[in-house]
Amino acid sequence: MSFISFSGAEKDMTLNELEEGLKKARVAGAAGHRYVYAELSTSGKIKQIRFEIGDDGC
């Protein structure tokens, strides 16, 4: 299993950065039924998102 990750240009992600990451994950082969992993800051903002890509054998 492979992963693709995205983070914001600043400490936390903006909605535009989140949307761009989702688009790139789809192009890279992330399937819609896969889980999205997120790292949050102590204030609850998204710092990084990660998607499973590749083998879709589940």
HELIX and SHEET records of a PDB file:
HELIX    1   1 LEU A   15  ALA A   28  1                                  14    
SHEET    1   A 3 SER A   2  SER A   7  0                                        
SHEET    2   A 3 ILE A  46  ILE A  53 -1                                        
SHEET    3   A 3 VAL A  36  LEU A  40 -1                                        
END                                                                             
